[in-house]
Amino acid sequence: MLGAMETDLPRALRIVLRLQVALLGAVFLAAALFVAVVMPYRSWDSLAFGGWSRQIAAGKYVFSNVIATSLNRPLFYLGQGYAWRWFGYHEWIGRSLSVAFAAAFVVGVWLVARRLGKRDDLFRTLAVAVALASSVFATYVAAGMTDVPVAATSVLAAAALWSRAPEWIRLPLVAVAAAAAGLSKPTGFIALAGIACATPFILRGSEERKRLILGLVALVAGIAAALAYDAVEAHRLHQSLYGFLHAGNTDYYLAQGAAKRWERIVRGDWLGDAARLPVLYGLVYGLARVAGARTRLALAIAAPAAIGWSIAGPIVADGGRPYPFAGGVTLGAIGFVTLSVCLLAAPFLGAEDVLGRGAYTALLIWLAPGLVIGLALRSDDVRFLSPAWPAAVLLAGAALAVVGRSLMRLNPVSALVPVTALTLLVVANLLAIDGLGANGWRGLRDLGRSGWSDQAQIENYAFGPFSYELDLARANVGPDQKIVSSDGRLKYFFPGQVNVEYPKTCADVAGARYFALLTGGESADIAAHVVGSSADPLSWGQCPGLTLVGEQPGIYAVFVTGTPSRASTLDDCHLSSTPGQLLDAVFLDNTTYAAARARLKEVAAVGFGGHLEQTGCATFRVVVAGVPKPVAAQADFRSEATRSGFRVKLVPAVRYPEVPADVAAIR
């Protein structure tokens, strides 16, 4: 037997719970679809990997000119690409496909909870609510990335494998869902391994043996189909299968994950801050039950452990006040406190558990590979834990269902208290959709309908500084011209034209019309410490034929080969001038950095001193500031400069940004 008892909730309570879960899902889905329709993709990986979809939509390539880190996750990007190819490129179509996978994840959680909990509405409602309270899930619900599809397809594989459907329906569904999970992203195989190991604890007994064997055979068949695709693509790229599946997990990113591992474990925000308390509670409660604790003892262990971890963990990891107490009295704070009171009260009331120890064992086994491997290898981003999402929310929902049943001993309606607390967390979590936050939603509202439909406005809002880099690319790059950049986002807008690389020499960018150099963040760090390349625009600006046309210091610098489409302005490079004092002696003006640097050496050698200033994106001057205004003083300075072999202009003082005079050229 899976559970200890059949559902015994009052009919009115069951109706309320069903309406509650339907309403929560509808509100969350509506908010996600709104963002999908009005906002463009804006996450780095959404654009970088979505470039494959744009390439397919353009009819240029399907599997050629695509790197392994894209090819090893074909399910979403092939689907999105062909949808755009058949129905036209409309970004909302791809975004809506992403939302559809998110909806499938929620449905899959509901189906598995229905199976394990013997149709217990309280369990199903709470499990779905925990999923919708996850800020990590909300951030990627419409992001066009593969973490949500991994969670969705793997939980659907479990739902099909453990269902009571006839074999002629069940087995094909298991195989298809397993193949889809493996083709969503290589981490899908981790989730499937957990499900396979968990299944004997669900399909138990001699009467289930045949269904167990056939189901696992179908699961293995789906995995084999996905691996066959991976093997073919690995062979085509002359890589090992392991190397192909492992693509993207470079030493740099593994080191980033290792550096974040301890604080990620301590912080416990594996599904986000709002879901931390229920997820930790479900984990501790499940472990206690599997270890042999009775329901009341497991409740007594889980409540203080989860509440203490939820508060102390973030303090240890980050310092300061933890969620949800940093922002005063909020929906999140009210929900957290209400839920905590329920957890603390439950052991004193004590109710039977709908799930037996076998179900908790299965869920923990399912959870373990995704959680442990994710924390061990890629703790730098919680989205990499997506193989563990389904089991985590199911454990939380199961444990909270026991809390709700315990409260029912006071009054049947009391079961709705933890549901209401989670509802508050879900409502608060709506702000996290697409990572917008309160300020993001406020800005989106302020744009209004006219802004939502204006490409320039909505892109500037969504992309930030990248929008200027993109505008310069659109202005300077023709249909068949090449782009070289470490900024993979450009692949989305110029399918088939972008070489994503970290160039080291002038020759590496010589054949490109457009070169976008990222000068800050992760890209600059990789360029400096992994590749050994320069991220200094002054170095690259000395390459023959390259002209700087735009720059935002610390973010990007963009160059074109040949004549730019228009003359650059000070705004293009975020430059400005301010009035100075006295007069400026200009020894060379409107020249290249290399020429200005050489002239400054000559000027300094005869004792004038001076410095370099950037007067435009690609123009510099050599200036000595502070020349007195009296005519006699000007004549003396001019005469001395002439004797030293220089022609000098004395002009009213204006200060431009000063640049160093010792930046070596890229060779």
N, C-alpha and C positions, 0 to 999 in steps of 0.2 A: 504494500500500500504506500502511495506517495504521501498522503496527508493523514493526519490523525483524526479528522472529522469532516463531515460535509458542511457546506455553508449553512448557517442558521441565522442569517441576518433578517430582521423584519422586512417585509416586502416594501414598505414605504422608504426605509433606509436604502434598500437596494436601488430603488428608482432614483432617489436623490444622488447616490453615488454615480450612477450611470449618466445622469444629466451633468453632474459635476465634471466627470472626465471628458465628456463630449464638449462641454463649454470651454474647458481649459484648452483642449486640443484645437478647437475652432479659433479661439482668440489668438493663440500662439501662431497658428498657421496663417491667419489673416495678417498679422503683423509681419511675418516672414515674407509673405507674398507681396505685401506693399513695398517692402524694401527691395525685393527682387525685381519689381516692375520699375521703380523710380530711380534706383541707384545702380551704377555700373559696378562691375567687379573692382575691388580695390586692394585686396590682399596680394602680397608679392607672389605667392605660389599660385593663386587663382589666375593671375595673368601670365606668369612664367610657364606653367603647365598648360594653361588654356591656349597658349600659342599653337599647340598641336591641333586642337579643335579648330582654330582659325585656319590653319594650314589645310585641314581636310575640307572645311567649308569652301575655301578658295579653289579647291580642285587641283592643288599643286602636288601634294604627296599624301600618302596615307601612312606608310611605315618607313619611308626613307627620309633622310634629313631630320631624324628624331633621335634624341639621346636616350640612354637606357633608363634614366630616372623618370622619363615619361612613358616609355614603352612598357615598363613593368607595372603600370597601373592603367590599363586601357579601357576598363569598363565605362567610366564616366566620360573620359575625354573622347573616345570614339563615339559614344552615344550623343554627346553634345555636338561634336563636329558634324555628324551626319544629320542631326536635327537642323542645324544651321544650313547645311547644304541643300536639304529638301525644302525647308520652309523659309529660307532667307536668313541672313544674319540679323537677328534681333537678340540683344543680350538677355532680355527677360526670359527668353526660351531656355537658355542655359541655366539661368538662375532658378527658374521654376523647376527644372529637372533636379537641381540640387535640393530644393525644398521637397520634391517628391521622395527622394531618398530619405530625407529627415522624417517625413511622414511614415515611410515604410519602417523606419527604426522604431517609432512610437507604436505602430501597429504590431510589430514583432514582439516588443516588450509586453504589450497587452495580451497577445496570443500565448506567449510562454507562461505569463502569470496565470492566465486562464487555465492552462493545462496543469501547472504545478499546484495551484491553489484550489483545484476542483471548483472552478467557476466562482470563486470568492470575489465579490465585487470590491470589497475593501482592499484586498491585496492588489487587484488590478489597478484600481484608482490611484493608490499610493505609489505604486511602481511607476506609472506614467507621470504622475506629478513630480517625482524625484527627477525623472529624465528631463522634464520641461523646466525644472528649477536649475538645471546645470548651465552655468554661464559659458562653459566651454562648448557645449552642444549648441547653445544659442548663437555664439559667435560664428560658428561655421555652418549654421542651418541653411544659408543661401550663398555660401562662399564659393561654390564651385570647386571644392577640393575633395580629396578622396577619403578623409577620415570618417565622415558621416556615412558614406557608402560602405566602408568596412564594417562599421557597427551595424548598419541596417541589414546587409546581406548575411552576416554571420548570425544575427539573432533570428532572421527568417529561416536560416538553415537549421538552427536548433528547434524552432517552432515546427518545421516540417518533420524533422527527425523524431521528435517526441510526440507528434500528434497521433490521434487514433483514426486517422483517415484510411480508407482502403489503400492497399499497397500499390495499386495501379496509378493512384494519384500521388501518394506520399513519396514513393521512391524517385520518380522524375523530379518532383519539387526539391527533394533533398539534393540530388545531383546538380540541378541547375543553380540552386542557392549556393552550394559549396563552390562550384566553378566561379560564380559571380563574386563571392568573397575573395577567392584567390586572385581574380582579375581586377578587383578593386584597388588592391595595393598588396605588396608582399606581406604586410602585417596581418592580412586576412588569414594566412596559413597558421599564424599563431593562435588566432581565435578558434579556428577549426580544430586544431590539436586539442585545445581545452575542451571543446564540445565533445569530441570523440572520446576523450578520457572520462568525461562526466556521464556519458550516456548509460553505461552499465549500472549506474546508481539510480537512473530513472526507469529504464526498461529492465526491471528485475523479475526474477522468478522464471520458472520453466515455461509458463504460458507466454512470456514475452521474449523468449530466447530467439525464436525465428524472426520476429520483428527487429530485434536488436541486431542480429547478424545481417539481415537484408538492408537495414538502414545504414549500418556502417559500411557495407559494400557500396551503396549508393553514394555515401559521403566520400569514400575513397575514390570512386569513379569521377566525381566532380573535381576533387583535388587533382587527380591525374590529368584531367582535361586542361585545367588551368596551368599545371606544370608543363604540359606538352607545348602549349603556346609559349611559355617562358623559355623552354629549351630551344625552340625554333628561333626565337628572337635572339637569344644568347649566342647561338651558333652563327647567326647572320652577322652579329657584331663582333665575332671572334672572342667571346668572353666565356668564362665558365658559368654554369647555371648559378652557383653560389654568388659569383661576382655580379651577375646580372640582377639577382634578387636583392643583393646588398648595396646596389648602386645608390649613391646619395649619402650613405653613411660613411663619409670620409673621416680620416683621423681628426680633422679640425672639428667636425660636428660631434664626434664621439667624445672628444676632449671637453667640448662645451657641455655635453650631457653629464659627464663625470663631475665637472665643477659644480653643477647644480643639484647633484643627486641627493646629498644629505638634506639640504634645505627643502627640496621637493618632498622628500619622505616626511620630514618633520612638519611641514606646512599642511600636508594632507589635503591640498586643494586639487585633487585628481580629476574632479568633475567641476571645479570652480568653487568659489567661496560659499555661495548660497547652499550648494548641495553637500558641502563638507560634513555637516553634522549628521544628516541622515545616512550618508555613505559610510562614514566611520562607525556609526551606530550599527548599521547592517553588518559590517565586517566583523566587529567585535562580538555581536550577538551570534552570528553564524559560527564563528570559531568556538564560542562557548558551548553552543548546542552540539557541535560535532565532537567536542572534547568530552561530552557526556553530561553537561549541566542540564538540569530540568528548566522548564520555561521560566519560572519565577527567579531562579538563581541567574540564568542567562540575562534576564532583564536587569537584575540588580548589578551585574558586572558591566553590562554594556552602557548603561546610562552615565555613570560618572566618568567612565573611560572616554566615551565619545565626546561628552561635553567638555571635559578637561582638555582633551587633545585639540578640540576645535578652537579653544580659547588660547591655551598655552603654546600650541604648535606655531601659529603665526607670530606670536610674541617672540619666541626663541629664534625663529627664522628671520624675521624682519624688524622686530622692535616696534614700539608704538602700539596703539590700540587696534585689535584685530576686527575683521568683519564680524558682525554688522554694527559695531559700536563706534566706529570712527566718524560716522556722519550724523550722530544724534538719533532722535526718534524717527525711524523710517519703517516702511513696510517690512523690510528685511529684518530689522531689529525686533519688531513685534512678533513676526513669524518665528524667529530664532528663540526668543524667550518663551513663547507659548509652547513651541515644540519641546523645549527643554523641560518645562514643567510637566508636560505629558509623560516624557521619558522617565522622569524622577518619580512620578506617581504610579506608573504601571507596576513596578514590583510589589507594591503594597496591595494591589488588587488581584493581579495574576489571572491569566486566562490560558486556555489550551491553545496550542499552535496548530494552525491549519496545515503547515508543512511538517513532515517528519525529518529525522536527521539525515536520511538518504538524500533528500532534496537539497538540504544545506550543504552536504558534502559535494554534491554535483555542482552547485553554484560556486563554491569555493574553488573547486578544481578547474571549472571554466574560467574563473577570474584570474587564477594564479599566473598562467603563462603571459597573458597580456600585461598584467600589472608588474610582475617581476622583471620581465624582459624590457618593458618600456622604461621602468625606473632605472634599471641597470645601464641601459644604453643611451636613451634619449630623454633624460630628465629636463633638458633645456626647454621643452614645450609640452604642455599637458595634452595637446591634441594627439600626440603619439601613443597615448594610452587608450585610443578608441577601441582596440580589440577587447578591452576589459569593461567598457561602458555597460553593455547589456547585463552582465552578471552583477556588476556593482549596483545598478539601480534595482535589480530584482531582489538582491539581498536586502537592500534598504527598504524596499516595499514590503517584503515578507516580515521583517522585524517590526516595522511600524504598524503592520496589520495586527500583530499581537498586542501592541500598545493600544490600538483602537478597540480591540476586543476586551482588553482589560478595563478600559474606561467604560465600556458598555455595562459593566457590573454596577456602575452608579446609575446610569440611565442610557437607554439605547441611543439617544441623540448625542451622547458624549463621544461616541465613535467619530463624530464629525469634527471634533476639536483638532486632532492632528491633521486631518484633511484640510481644514480651514487654515491652519498654520502653514502647511505646504502651499496652499493656494496663494497666500500672501507672498511667499518666496517666489512662486511662479510669476505673479504679477510684477513684482519688483524686477524679476529677471528679464522681462520683456525689453527693458532698456539695453540689455546686453546683446540683443539680436544684431548680427553683423558687426559686433564690436563697437557699436555707436556710442553707448553710454548716454547719460542725461544730456550732456552738452551736444553730442552728435545728433540726437533726436531733435533738440531745440533748434540747432542750425538747419536741419532738414525741413523743419516746420517753417522756419523763417524764409527759406527759399521760395516756398509756395509753389503753386502749380506752374507758373511761368518759369521758375527756376528748374523745376523737375524736368521740363521738356526742352530746356535750353542746354545743348550739349556742352558748350563752353563753361557755363555756370556749374552744372552738376559735376563735370569732370574736375574742375578746379576745386570744388568742395570735397569730392571723393578722394582725389589723388594728392592734393596738397602740392608740395614742390615738384613732384613728378609731372604734374600737368604742364609746367613750363618746359621741362626737358622734352616732353612728348610734342608740344606745339612746335618747338624748334626742329624736331625730327620731321614732322609733317610738312613744315615749310621748306626743308632743304633736301629731302630724300624723294627721289622718283620711284616709279613702280619696280624697276629692275636694278636699283642701286643697292649696294651692300652697306650693312651696318655692323660695326664691331663694338661690343660692349660687354661688361660684366653684369649689366642690368638686364636680366632675363625677361623683365616685363615688356620690353620692346618687341619681343617675339609675337606677342598677342596682337599688336597693331601693325606689324610688318611681317606677315607670315612668309616664311621661306627666304627672308632677306637678312636675317640677323645671325651672326656668329657670336655665340655667347662664350667669351673667353677673357682671360686676364693677360693682355698683351704685355710684352716686356721690352720690345724694341720698336723703333720707328717703322721697320720693315713689316711688323705684324699688323700695322694699320694702314699701310701704304695703299692698298687696293680698295679701301673703304671710302665711301662718300661721307659717312657720318661716324664719329667715334664718341661714344658717351662714357665718360670716366666717372665712376662713383668715388667720391673723395672722403666719405665718412661711413661709420657704421661697420657692419659685418663685412661688406665687400672690400672696403679699404684695409680692414684687418687681415683678410685672406690674402689680398694683394701684397701686403708688406711682409707678413710672417710665414705664409705658405708658399706663395708663388715667387716672391722676391722681386716684385714689380713696384713701380712708383705710382703713388696716387696724387702726385703734386702737379697741378695744371701747368705750372711754370716750366717743369721739365718737359712735358709733352708738347707745350707750345713752341718749343725749339726744333721740333721735327720739321723737315722740309715739306712745304705744301700744306701743313695743318694750320687752320685758323680758328682761334677760339671765338665762338659765337654766343655762348651763354654760360653762366656759372652762378651757382649759389654756394658760397664758401662752406665747406664741411659737409656738403650734400652731393653735388654733381658739378662737372664741367663738361661741356660738349664742344666738339671741334668738327669742322667740315674740311674736306679736301677740295681744293679748287675755289671758285668764287661763291660766296654765300648767296642765298636767295635775296637777301636784303642786308643793308648795313646794320650792324649791331648798335644798340643804344646802351647807355649806362644802366638802364633798368634791366636789360638782358643779363647783365653780369652783376646785378645788385651792387652797383658802384654809385657813389655820390661824391660831390665836392662841397667844401665849406670854405668860407672866406678865411684868409690868413692875415698875417701881420707884416708890415713893411713891404718889401719887394722880393720877388723870386728871380733868381738868375737861372735861366733855362739853357743848358749846354747842348741838349739834343731833345727833340720833341717828336711826337707822333711816329715812333719807331718801334721795332720789335724788341722783345726782351733781351735777346742775344746782343743786339747792337747797343742797347742802352747799358747793359752790363759791361760791355767792353769799353764804352766811352767813360763810364763811371770810374773804372780802374785808371784810365788816363788822367781824369780830372783829379782823382784822389792822389795820384802819384806826384803832382806838383803842388799839393797842399791845400786844394780848395775844399776837400771833404765832399759833402753832398750826399744825396740818396736817390733811390729810384721810386717813382710813383706810377701807378697804373691809371692812365687817363681814359682808357676804353677797354673793351673786352680783349683786344689784341694789340693795344698801343700803350707805350710807356714813355716816360721822359726822365732825363737826368736834371736834377734841380738842386741848387744851393739856396736855402731859404734865409730870410732875415737880412737882406741887403738894405742899408739905410736909404731913405727917400731923397735926401738932399742931392741936388744935381752934381755937386763936387764929388760926393761919395760914389754916385753911380759912375761918373767918369773915371774915377780911380779904379773901380772894380772892373769896368769894361777894358781899361787900358792894360791892367794886369793879366786879364784873360787873353787878350790879343797877343801880348808878349809871350804867353805860354802856348800859343798856337790854337786857341779856341775862339770861335765866334759865339757870342752869348747874347741872349735876349733878356732884357729886364722888363718884367711884367708885374702887374698888381698881384699880390700874393693870393693864391688859391691852393687849398690843400686837397689832394687826391689820396686815396689809400696808398700807403707806403708798402713796398714789397722788398723781400730780401734780395741781396745782390749776388748771392753765392749759390744759386740753385743750378746744379749740373744738368746738362742736356741729356735726354734719352738718346742712346746710340742705336 
